[in-house]
Structure formats: C-alpha cells, structure tokens
Amino acid sequence: MIVDVLVLGMLGAILGLDVVSFPQAQISRPLVAATLGGACMGNAGVGLVCGVLLELFAHETLPFGASRYPEWGSSSPIAGAAAAAGAAVGSVPMSLLFAVPFGLLTASLGGWSMVQLRQLNARLARRRLDALARGSARTVAGLQVAGATADLARAGMVAMLAAIVALPAVRWVAVQPAPMSVYAVPLLASLGGAVAAGAAWKMFHATSGTRWFGIAGLAVGTLLVALMSR
C-alpha cells in the first residue's frame, strides 16, 4: 500500500499541476486522470468508468481566471484508483458508489487548497512589489517557479492523503453485502447526467452557437458507440 500511495501521490502531483500551472494540457480532466489512476491499480477500464461519471459533474464548473472550482487533477486519479482497487476484491458497483462521491469530496478539498495557495502567492508577490514595479525578470521568474513548485507539492499532498484514506476504505466497502448495488451505476449516471445537462443548458443559452457544437458532438459520439458495439 505504501508503494501505491507514493505512486498515486506522484501522479496526483503532476495532474494537479496541470490544472492551472503547467502545462494545462487537459490531462487533469477526470476522464483522463481517473483512467490513469485505475491503470496504476491494474484496471484502467474501471478507472475510465469512474472518470466518465466524474466528468459529468465536472462539466458544471469551468476553471476560468480566479474563480473557485473543484480541483480535479489530484482527486480524479485517486477516485479511479479506488474504483479499481475495490473492483479487484469485490463489487464494481459498490466500488464506484464509494469512489465517485469520494472523488467529488476530494476535488472540493483540493479546490480549497488552491485558494490557500493563491493567497500565499499573493503575499509573496506583495513582498516584491518594488522589484516587480522595476520590471525585474528574475523576480517574475522566481515567483512563477515558486508558485508552480508549491502547486506541485500541494497537489501531491492532497493526492497522498486521499489515497491513504480511500484505498483501505474502498476495499472494505466493496465486499459488503449490498442487494441494491445493481442500481449504483445508473443512480450515479443519472445524478451526473442531470448536473451535466444543467451545465450544457446554461452554456447553450449564454454563448451563441454552442448548441450546434453540442448537437454535433452528441451525434458523433452516438455514431462511434454504435460502430464500436457491433
């Protein structure tokens, strides 16, 4: 378990850095991050399902500017890993029923930690106002490196703490008798779908043309599913 926690901590640190610092390549999205977390525990497929469910909830928040939002980079791989770890010893639906809400909770805590880091970065910048006013490239670069390093450490710590809690907990949850567990995935998909639909509805009304992109994406996705299911 120590090795698993360390590996997931490193993965969470890298993916958490991608959210707002570097390289911002969308590898921190739940769909990607949870799949990678599941792969680390030997079951990328279950991690992918967990990522799809988390992605539905993630559509409600868009990480723009200084707005507050859940931090999916360090939380999603832990959720995917938890789902895979639970599936290895017990029920897949019960594992997902634990992993998805745990991922949502961890994402909220990760978002709070980002706010604290921003406040720390602001205090560091205020101490160097004179150098910044002079246009010191060294000061600017130093603040950027310090901020990115602190973000890497923050995300890694969030991921490691979450993994320490999630891995033993999901292995216990997954083996508990649950006659209604067959409804776990449809329930999570329904809740996530409702959240995603609400987010899409708001976007379609707020931004011109987005509804056509949404319809086109839905059509292409449906076609790909139909072709792959043959």
C-alpha positions in Angstrom: 0.0 0.0 0.0 2.9 2.4 0.7 4.1 2.0 -2.9 0.6 2.6 -4.2 0.2 5.7 -2.1 3.6 7.1 -3.3 2.8 6.3 -7.0 -0.7 7.9 -6.8 0.8 10.9 -4.9 3.3 11.5 -7.7 0.5 11.1 -10.3 -1.8 13.4 -8.4 1.0 16.0 -8.1 1.7 16.0 -11.9 -2.0 16.1 -12.8 -2.8 18.7 -10.2 0.0 20.9 -11.6 -1.8 20.7 -15.0 -5.0 22.3 -13.7 -3.7 25.9 -13.5 0.1 25.9 -13.6 1.8 23.7 -16.3 1.3 22.5 -19.0 -2.6 23.0 -18.9 -2.9 20.2 -21.5 -6.3 18.9 -20.1 -4.6 15.7 -18.8 -6.1 16.7 -15.4 -9.7 16.2 -16.6 -11.5 13.4 -14.7 -11.9 11.3 -17.9 -8.1 11.1 -18.3 -6.9 11.3 -14.7 -9.2 8.6 -13.3 -8.3 6.3 -16.1 -4.6 6.8 -15.3 -5.4 6.2 -11.6 -7.2 3.0 -12.5 -4.3 1.8 -14.7 -1.9 2.3 -11.7 -4.1 -0.2 -9.8 -4.3 -2.6 -12.7 -7.7 -1.8 -14.1 -7.9 1.1 -16.5 -11.4 0.1 -17.6 -13.0 0.7 -14.2 -11.0 3.9 -13.8 -12.4 5.0 -17.1 -16.0 4.4 -16.0 -15.2 6.3 -12.8 -13.8 9.1 -14.9 -16.8 9.3 -17.1 -19.1 9.7 -14.1 -16.9 12.3 -12.5 -16.6 14.2 -15.9 -20.4 14.6 -15.8 -20.2 16.5 -12.6 -17.1 18.4 -13.7 -19.0 20.0 -16.6 -20.8 22.2 -14.1 -17.6 24.1 -13.3 -15.3 25.8 -15.7 -11.8 26.7 -14.4 -11.6 30.3 -15.7 -9.4 33.0 -14.1 -9.6 33.4 -10.3 -13.0 31.7 -9.9 -13.3 29.0 -7.3 -13.8 25.5 -8.6 -13.1 21.8 -7.6 -9.6 20.6 -8.3 -10.0 17.5 -10.4 -6.3 16.9 -11.1 -5.3 15.5 -7.8 -8.7 14.0 -6.9 -9.7 12.1 -10.0 -6.7 9.7 -10.1 -7.4 8.7 -6.5 -11.1 8.1 -7.3 -10.1 6.0 -10.4 -7.6 4.0 -8.3 -10.1 3.5 -5.5 -12.6 2.1 -8.0 -10.0 -0.3 -9.5 -8.8 -1.4 -6.0 -12.3 -2.1 -4.9 -13.2 -4.0 -8.1 -10.1 -6.2 -7.5 -11.6 -7.6 -4.3 -15.3 -7.2 -4.6 -18.2 -5.5 -6.3 -17.6 -3.0 -9.1 -20.8 -1.0 -8.5 -20.1 -0.7 -4.8 -16.6 0.4 -5.6 -17.9 3.1 -7.9 -20.5 4.1 -5.4 -17.7 4.9 -3.0 -15.1 6.2 -5.4 -17.3 8.8 -7.2 -18.6 10.7 -4.1 -15.1 10.4 -2.6 -13.6 12.0 -5.7 -16.2 14.8 -5.5 -15.3 15.4 -1.9 -11.5 15.4 -2.5 -12.0 17.7 -5.5 -13.7 20.2 -3.2 -11.0 20.0 -0.6 -8.4 20.4 -3.4 -10.2 23.5 -4.7 -10.0 24.9 -1.1 -6.2 24.2 -1.0 -5.8 26.1 -4.3 -7.4 29.2 -2.8 -5.0 29.0 0.1 -2.1 28.7 -2.3 -3.2 31.7 -4.3 -3.3 33.7 -1.1 0.2 32.6 -0.2 1.4 33.6 -3.8 -0.2 37.0 -3.4 1.6 37.6 -0.1 4.9 36.6 -1.7 4.3 38.9 -4.6 3.4 41.8 -2.3 6.8 41.5 -0.6 8.5 42.0 -4.0 6.4 44.9 -5.3 9.3 47.2 -5.8 11.2 44.7 -7.9 8.1 43.9 -9.9 7.5 47.6 -10.5 11.0 47.8 -11.9 10.2 45.0 -14.3 12.7 42.6 -12.8 12.6 39.4 -14.9 14.4 37.5 -12.2 11.8 38.3 -9.7 8.9 37.4 -12.1 10.6 34.1 -12.9 11.3 33.4 -9.3 7.7 33.9 -8.3 6.5 31.7 -11.2 8.8 28.9 -10.3 8.0 29.1 -6.6 4.2 29.1 -7.3 4.5 26.1 -9.6 6.6 24.2 -7.2 4.2 24.9 -4.3 1.3 23.8 -6.5 3.1 20.6 -7.3 3.6 19.9 -3.6 0.0 20.9 -2.8 -1.5 18.5 -5.3 0.8 15.7 -4.3 -0.1 16.1 -0.6 -3.8 16.2 -1.4 -3.5 13.0 -3.5 -1.4 11.1 -1.0 -3.7 11.9 1.9 -6.7 11.0 -0.2 -5.1 7.7 -1.2 -4.3 6.8 2.4 -8.0 7.1 3.2 -9.5 5.8 0.0 -7.6 2.5 -0.7 -8.3 0.7 2.6 -11.8 2.1 2.8 -12.9 1.0 -0.7 -11.6 -2.5 -0.1 -13.9 -2.8 2.9 -16.9 -1.2 1.1 -16.5 -3.4 -2.0 -17.0 -6.7 -0.1 -20.0 -5.6 2.0 -23.4 -7.3 1.0 -25.5 -4.8 -1.0 -28.6 -6.3 -2.7 -29.3 -2.9 -4.3 -25.8 -2.4 -5.7 -27.0 -3.1 -9.2 -28.6 0.3 -9.2 -25.4 2.1 -8.1 -24.1 3.0 -11.5 -27.5 4.0 -13.0 -28.0 6.3 -10.0 -24.6 7.9 -10.3 -25.1 8.3 -14.1 -28.5 9.9 -13.6 -27.2 12.4 -11.0 -24.2 13.2 -13.1 -26.2 13.4 -16.2 -28.7 15.9 -14.6 -25.8 18.1 -13.5 -24.1 17.9 -16.9 -27.4 18.6 -18.7 -28.0 21.7 -16.5 -24.5 23.0 -17.3 -25.0 22.4 -21.0 -28.4 24.2 -20.9 -26.8 27.2 -19.3 -24.0 27.3 -21.8 -26.3 26.9 -24.8 -28.3 29.9 -23.7 -25.3 32.0 -22.7 -23.0 31.5 -25.7 -24.1 31.8 -29.3 -23.5 28.7 -31.5 -22.6 26.3 -28.7 -25.8 24.3 -29.0 -24.8 23.3 -32.6 -21.4 22.1 -31.4 -23.2 20.2 -28.6 -25.6 18.5 -31.1 -22.8 17.7 -33.4 -20.7 16.2 -30.6 -23.7 14.1 -29.4 -24.3 12.8 -32.9 -20.7 11.9 -33.5 -20.4 10.2 -30.1 -23.6 8.2 -30.7 -22.3 7.1 -34.1 -19.0 6.0 -32.6 -20.7 4.0 -29.8 -23.0 2.3 -32.4 -20.0 1.4 -34.6 -17.9 0.1 -31.7 -20.8 -2.0 -30.3 -21.1 -4.1 -33.5 
